[in-house]
Amino acid sequence: MKFLTPSTLLDALHWRYATKQFDPSKKIPSPVWEALEDALVLSPSSYGLQPWRFFVVTDPELKAALRVHSWNQSQVTDCSHHVVFAVRRPIDVEFVDSHLARTAEVRGVPVESLNFYRDIVAANLLEGATSERLHDWAARQAYLALGNFLTAAALLGVDACPMEGFDPAKYDEILGLPEKGFHAVAACPAGYRAEGDKYAGLPKIRFLKKDVLETL
């Protein structure tokens, strides 16, 4: 395993920005996009449950329909891939069991050996205080995936723009998400910046490290 140098990581993070204008003529090459798909799949989540699905919109007509309900932001139609981050509804014991079945399959253990873990997840997530705000919990997991996607994209030289500026109910309707058991919570157009995007060259506005980081 060959790891990045600190300077390579920081250069990529300084390079990235919330892209306001994409070049519609530039598409993400298949090998690069496949790596970004894998980065999404490898995103961390609480309990490892992955209560999400990522809907990748590339069809021009679908993107145009979504743009209408995204404050008419041009990134939605001009990007190469428009990723909609959606969370599962409902999150129930059947879903937990499907995760445990996958765990047993990947690790080569009897699913019964995971019963203790199953009881912990059920008690803390489905029966405890979290059960009353389960959708909020799931949305936070989706944002972990969104952050992972943004960093991975930057490291691959792909531009992206995290978005909350859209109507989730309309996204759900257009993409048929309720029928699939999901609800949109965030979106992220990805592609390559247009040469005329004035925001690309602006310095980042961040608080000083001493104002946001404290070592105890």
Backbone hydrogen bonds, N-H to C=O, Kabsch-Sander energy under -0.5 kcal/mol:
donor,donor_aa,acceptor,acceptor_aa,energy
3,F,1,M,-0.6
9,L,5,T,-2.0
10,L,6,P,-2.5
11,D,7,S,-2.6
12,A,8,T,-1.9
13,L,9,L,-2.1
14,H,10,L,-2.4
15,W,11,D,-1.9
16,R,12,A,-1.9
19,T,17,Y,-1.4
19,T,160,A,-1.9
23,D,192,Y,-3.2
26,K,23,D,-1.8
27,K,25,S,-0.6
33,W,29,P,-2.7
34,E,30,S,-2.9
35,A,31,P,-1.5
36,L,32,V,-1.8
37,E,33,W,-2.6
38,D,34,E,-2.1
39,A,35,A,-2.0
40,L,36,L,-2.0
41,V,37,E,-2.3
42,L,38,D,-2.2
43,S,40,L,-1.5
48,G,45,S,-2.1
49,L,46,S,-1.8
52,W,50,Q,-1.8
53,R,86,A,-2.0
55,F,53,R,-0.6
55,F,84,V,-2.6
56,V,54,F,-0.7
57,V,55,F,-0.7
57,V,82,H,-3.2
58,T,56,V,-0.6
63,K,59,D,-2.5
64,A,60,P,-2.2
65,A,61,E,-2.1
66,L,62,L,-2.3
67,R,63,K,-2.2
68,V,64,A,-1.3
69,H,65,A,-0.6
69,H,66,L,-0.9
70,S,67,R,-2.1
72,N,67,R,-1.6
73,Q,70,S,-1.6
76,V,73,Q,-1.3
77,T,74,S,-0.6
78,D,74,S,-2.5
79,C,75,Q,-1.7
80,S,190,A,-1.8
81,H,190,A,-2.3
82,H,57,V,-2.3
83,V,81,H,-0.7
83,V,188,C,-2.0
84,V,55,F,-2.9
84,V,82,H,-0.5
85,F,83,V,-0.6
85,F,186,A,-2.7
86,A,53,R,-2.1
86,A,84,V,-0.7
87,V,183,H,-2.7
88,R,51,P,-2.0
89,R,181,G,-3.0
92,D,90,P,-0.7
96,V,92,D,-2.1
97,D,93,V,-2.5
98,S,94,E,-1.8
99,H,95,F,-1.9
100,L,96,V,-2.2
101,A,97,D,-2.4
102,R,98,S,-1.8
103,T,99,H,-2.3
104,A,100,L,-2.6
105,E,101,A,-2.0
106,V,102,R,-2.7
107,R,103,T,-2.5
108,G,104,A,-1.1
109,V,104,A,-1.5
113,S,110,P,-1.4
114,L,111,V,-1.7
115,N,112,E,-1.6
118,R,114,L,-2.6
119,D,115,N,-2.4
120,I,116,F,-1.8
121,V,117,Y,-2.5
122,A,118,R,-2.6
123,A,119,D,-2.5
124,N,120,I,-2.6
125,L,121,V,-2.9
126,L,121,V,-0.9
126,L,122,A,-0.8
127,E,122,A,-1.6
130,T,124,N,-0.7
131,S,128,G,-1.2
132,E,129,A,-1.5
133,R,130,T,-1.7
134,L,131,S,-0.7
137,W,133,R,-2.0
138,A,134,L,-2.5
139,A,135,H,-2.4
140,R,136,D,-1.9
141,Q,137,W,-1.4
142,A,138,A,-1.9
143,Y,139,A,-1.8
144,L,140,R,-1.3
145,A,141,Q,-1.7
146,L,142,A,-2.1
147,G,143,Y,-2.5
148,N,144,L,-2.2
149,F,145,A,-2.4
150,L,146,L,-2.3
151,T,147,G,-2.0
152,A,148,N,-2.4
153,A,149,F,-2.7
154,A,150,L,-2.1
155,L,151,T,-2.2
156,L,152,A,-1.1
156,L,153,A,-0.6
157,G,154,A,-1.4
158,V,153,A,-3.2
159,D,191,G,-2.5
160,A,17,Y,-0.6
161,C,189,P,-1.7
163,M,187,A,-3.0
166,F,164,E,-2.4
167,D,69,H,-2.5
171,Y,167,D,-2.3
172,D,168,P,-2.9
173,E,169,A,-2.1
174,I,170,K,-2.9
175,L,171,Y,-2.5
176,G,172,D,-0.8
177,L,172,D,-2.2
180,K,176,G,-0.7
180,K,177,L,-1.0
181,G,177,L,-0.7
181,G,178,P,-1.1
182,F,177,L,-2.2
183,H,87,V,-1.8
185,V,85,F,-3.0
186,A,85,F,-1.5
187,A,163,M,-2.0
188,C,83,V,-2.4
190,A,81,H,-2.4
191,G,159,D,-2.3
194,A,21,Q,-2.7
197,D,194,A,-1.7
198,K,196,G,-0.9
200,A,197,D,-1.5
201,G,198,K,-0.7
202,L,199,Y,-0.7
206,R,204,K,-0.8
211,D,208,L,-1.7
212,V,208,L,-0.7
212,V,209,K,-1.1
213,L,209,K,-2.0
216,L,214,E,-0.5
